[in-house]
Amino acid sequence: NQAIEYAKRIWLDLGFKEMTGNIIQTSFWNFDALFTPQDHPARETQDTFFIKGIEGKLPDKELVIKVKQAHESGIDKSKGWQYEWHEKEAKKILLRTHTTCLSAQILANLNPKDLPAKYFTIGKVFRNETLDWKHGFEFYQTEGIVISEDINFLHLLGYLKEFYKKMGFDKIKFVPSFFAYTEPSVEIQVFHPERKEWFELGGAGIFRP
């Protein structure tokens, strides 16, 4: 709890507002709204905890149509994933695998009058992982999103560097990566002084349209 409060204070001091949301989410918000294809390995029971016998509700039809188009044929110079998207798959209920679903919900309901804006959250997430020193099936994740026309990738790296430095990580490095919903994407690695190795402690990027 002390670590969570400490991290919250960092984001608040940087001018972010806190966003909150449910641990239980639909596949729509956890995956589909974030451009993760419905045949992606992360959407299988080996990686995600699904809740049987219950079906979630999708948001308003207009947003569902946009997400369907983004997956099937693409929007804004994207070709999409070129497959048939299914509402039934998007209605599946799960324990959220990341807190980025909250950023997706903020973006979907954002009032242009509120821009520019900065949001963060710190919340519990769940993944069907094998336990070892750097993996857990239940852990806390922090998430941030900055929405403005006057920012770029260097601003993102600046926020990340500042946050990790204030969390006590002296040695960090940025490595090119891939996430379905960001381009460009970056992985944040930190150096573990006892194990003498670099390991991933975060991922980020510029959201796709």
C-alpha positions as CSV (number, residue, x, y, z in Angstrom):
1,N,0.0,0.0,0.0
2,Q,2.9,2.4,0.7
3,A,4.4,1.7,-2.7
4,I,1.0,2.3,-4.4
5,E,0.5,5.6,-2.5
6,Y,4.1,6.6,-3.4
7,A,3.5,5.9,-7.1
8,K,0.2,7.8,-7.1
9,R,1.9,10.8,-5.6
10,I,4.4,10.8,-8.5
11,W,1.6,10.9,-11.1
12,L,-0.3,13.5,-9.2
13,D,2.7,15.7,-8.9
14,L,3.2,15.4,-12.7
15,G,-0.4,16.8,-13.2
16,F,-2.2,13.5,-13.9
17,K,-5.8,12.8,-12.8
18,E,-6.6,9.3,-11.4
19,M,-8.9,7.0,-13.4
20,T,-10.6,3.9,-11.9
21,G,-12.5,0.9,-13.3
22,N,-13.6,-2.6,-12.8
23,I,-11.3,-5.6,-12.4
24,I,-13.8,-7.7,-14.5
25,Q,-14.0,-6.5,-18.1
26,T,-15.4,-7.6,-21.4
27,S,-13.0,-8.8,-24.1
28,F,-14.2,-5.8,-26.1
29,W,-12.5,-3.3,-23.8
30,N,-9.5,-5.6,-22.8
31,F,-8.7,-6.6,-26.3
32,D,-10.9,-5.5,-29.2
33,A,-10.9,-1.8,-28.5
34,L,-7.1,-2.0,-28.3
35,F,-6.8,-3.6,-31.8
36,T,-5.8,-7.0,-30.5
37,P,-7.0,-9.6,-33.1
38,Q,-9.5,-12.2,-31.9
39,D,-7.1,-15.0,-32.8
40,H,-4.2,-13.6,-30.8
41,P,-2.6,-16.1,-28.4
42,A,-3.1,-13.7,-25.4
43,R,-6.9,-14.3,-25.9
44,E,-6.6,-18.0,-25.1
45,T,-7.3,-19.6,-21.7
46,Q,-3.6,-20.4,-21.4
47,D,-2.9,-16.7,-21.0
48,T,-6.1,-15.1,-19.7
49,F,-8.6,-15.9,-16.9
50,F,-12.1,-16.0,-18.5
51,I,-15.3,-16.3,-16.5
52,K,-17.7,-19.0,-17.7
53,G,-21.4,-18.8,-18.0
54,I,-21.8,-15.0,-18.4
55,E,-21.9,-12.7,-21.3
56,G,-21.0,-9.0,-21.2
57,K,-22.6,-6.0,-22.8
58,L,-21.0,-4.1,-25.6
59,P,-21.0,-0.2,-25.7
60,D,-23.0,1.9,-28.1
61,K,-23.4,0.5,-31.6
62,E,-21.4,3.3,-33.3
63,L,-18.2,2.5,-31.4
64,V,-18.7,-1.3,-32.0
65,I,-19.0,-0.6,-35.7
66,K,-15.8,1.4,-35.7
67,V,-13.9,-1.3,-33.8
68,K,-15.2,-3.9,-36.2
69,Q,-14.1,-1.9,-39.2
70,A,-10.6,-1.3,-37.7
71,H,-10.2,-5.1,-37.3
72,E,-11.6,-6.2,-40.6
73,S,-10.5,-3.6,-43.1
74,G,-8.7,-0.9,-41.2
75,I,-9.1,2.9,-40.8
76,D,-6.8,5.9,-41.3
77,K,-4.3,4.2,-43.6
78,S,-4.4,0.9,-41.7
79,K,-5.4,-2.3,-43.5
80,G,-6.7,-3.9,-40.4
81,W,-6.2,-7.6,-39.6
82,Q,-8.2,-8.8,-42.6
83,Y,-10.5,-11.3,-40.9
84,E,-14.2,-11.5,-39.8
85,W,-14.7,-9.9,-36.4
86,H,-17.4,-11.4,-34.1
87,E,-19.4,-9.7,-31.4
88,K,-19.8,-12.9,-29.5
89,E,-16.0,-13.1,-28.9
90,A,-16.0,-9.5,-27.8
91,K,-18.7,-10.2,-25.2
92,K,-16.6,-12.7,-23.2
93,I,-16.0,-11.8,-19.6
94,L,-12.5,-11.9,-18.1
95,L,-10.2,-10.7,-15.3
96,R,-8.4,-7.8,-16.9
97,T,-4.9,-8.6,-18.1
98,H,-3.8,-5.0,-18.0
99,T,-5.1,-1.5,-17.0
100,T,-4.9,-0.2,-20.6
101,C,-8.6,-1.1,-20.9
102,L,-9.2,2.0,-18.7
103,S,-7.4,4.3,-21.0
104,A,-9.5,2.9,-23.9
105,Q,-12.6,3.7,-22.0
106,I,-11.4,7.2,-21.1
107,L,-10.7,7.8,-24.8
108,A,-14.1,6.5,-25.9
109,N,-15.9,8.9,-23.5
110,L,-13.7,11.9,-23.7
111,N,-15.2,15.3,-24.1
112,P,-13.0,17.5,-26.5
113,K,-13.6,20.4,-24.0
114,D,-11.5,18.5,-21.5
115,L,-8.3,18.5,-23.7
116,P,-5.4,18.5,-23.2
117,A,-5.6,15.9,-20.4
118,K,-3.5,13.4,-18.5
119,Y,-4.8,10.3,-16.7
120,F,-3.2,7.5,-14.6
121,T,-4.3,4.5,-12.7
122,I,-2.7,1.8,-10.5
123,G,-4.7,-1.4,-10.4
124,K,-4.6,-5.1,-10.0
125,V,-4.4,-7.3,-13.2
126,F,-4.4,-11.0,-13.7
127,R,-2.5,-13.3,-16.2
128,N,-2.3,-17.1,-16.4
129,E,1.4,-17.1,-15.9
130,T,3.9,-19.6,-14.5
131,L,5.3,-18.1,-11.3
132,D,9.0,-17.2,-11.1
133,W,11.0,-14.2,-9.8
134,K,9.7,-11.8,-12.4
135,H,6.3,-13.2,-13.3
136,G,3.1,-13.4,-11.2
137,F,-0.5,-14.3,-12.0
138,E,-1.8,-11.4,-10.0
139,F,0.0,-8.1,-9.6
140,Y,-0.4,-4.3,-9.7
141,Q,0.1,-2.3,-12.9
142,T,0.3,1.4,-13.4
143,E,-1.0,3.1,-16.5
144,G,-0.8,6.6,-17.9
145,I,-2.2,8.4,-20.9
146,V,-1.5,11.9,-22.1
147,I,-3.9,13.4,-24.8
148,S,-2.8,16.5,-26.6
149,E,-2.0,17.7,-30.1
150,D,1.2,19.2,-28.9
151,I,3.1,16.1,-27.8
152,N,5.3,13.5,-29.4
153,F,7.3,10.3,-28.7
154,L,10.0,12.3,-26.9
155,H,7.5,13.6,-24.4
156,L,6.5,10.0,-23.7
157,L,10.1,9.0,-23.0
158,G,10.4,12.0,-20.8
159,Y,7.4,11.0,-18.6
160,L,8.6,7.4,-18.4
161,K,12.2,8.4,-17.4
162,E,10.9,10.7,-14.7
163,F,8.5,8.1,-13.3
164,Y,11.1,5.3,-13.2
165,K,13.7,7.6,-11.7
166,K,11.3,8.7,-8.9
167,M,10.5,5.0,-8.3
168,G,14.2,4.5,-7.6
169,F,15.4,2.9,-10.8
170,D,18.8,4.4,-11.7
171,K,19.5,2.2,-14.6
172,I,16.8,2.1,-17.3
173,K,16.8,1.7,-21.0
174,F,14.3,2.0,-23.9
175,V,14.1,-0.9,-26.4
176,P,11.9,-1.0,-29.5
177,S,8.9,-3.3,-29.1
178,F,5.5,-4.3,-30.6
179,F,2.1,-3.8,-29.1
180,A,-1.0,-4.1,-31.2
181,Y,-2.5,-0.8,-30.1
182,T,0.6,1.5,-30.2
183,E,3.0,2.6,-33.0
184,P,5.8,3.3,-32.3
185,S,6.1,1.1,-29.3
186,V,8.7,0.9,-26.6
187,E,9.7,-1.5,-23.8
188,I,11.2,-0.2,-20.6
189,Q,13.9,-2.3,-19.1
190,V,15.5,-1.9,-15.7
191,F,18.8,-3.4,-14.3
192,H,18.4,-5.8,-11.4
193,P,21.5,-5.2,-9.2
194,E,21.3,-8.6,-7.4
195,R,20.7,-10.7,-10.5
196,K,22.9,-8.6,-12.7
197,E,20.5,-8.6,-15.6
198,W,18.1,-6.3,-17.5
199,F,14.4,-7.2,-17.5
200,E,11.2,-5.7,-18.9
201,L,9.3,-3.6,-16.3
202,G,7.0,-1.7,-18.7
203,G,5.6,-1.1,-22.1
204,A,4.4,2.1,-23.8
205,G,3.8,3.8,-27.1
206,I,1.7,6.3,-29.1
207,F,-1.9,5.0,-29.4
208,R,-3.1,4.0,-32.9
209,P,-6.1,6.1,-34.1
